[in-house]
Amino acid sequence: MRVDKWLSAVNVVKRRTVATDMLKSGVVSVNGIVAKASKNVAVGDIVTIAYLKGSKSYKVLQIPTTKTVPKTQKDAFVEELDGE
């Protein structure tokens, strides 16, 4: 699954357009490498978002098969790691 779709599907960001803008700005990296929107994520990858007040990292636990995941099931798909 593309990283922009994944960020939106697992409710890390509210909309896919926001995820795409973040990727174009170069603030999203996958496994330590700055990613483009078309980059595919796999189970076990670490996705890091560099915000102005620090960064947050997320571990891919599962790839969703639907367009969005209910917020109550978010923990089954993504694990928030300690910020860097």
HELIX and SHEET records of a PDB file:
HELIX    1   1 VAL A    3  ALA A    9  1                                   7    
HELIX    2   2 ARG A   16  SER A   25  1                                  10    
HELIX    3   3 LYS A   71  ALA A   76  5                                   6    
SHEET    1   A 5 ILE A  33  VAL A  34  0                                        
SHEET    2   A 5 VAL A  28  VAL A  30 -1                                        
SHEET    3   A 5 ILE A  46  TYR A  51 -1                                        
SHEET    4   A 5 GLY A  54  VAL A  60 -1                                        
SHEET    5   A 5 VAL A  78  LEU A  81 -1                                        
END                                                                             
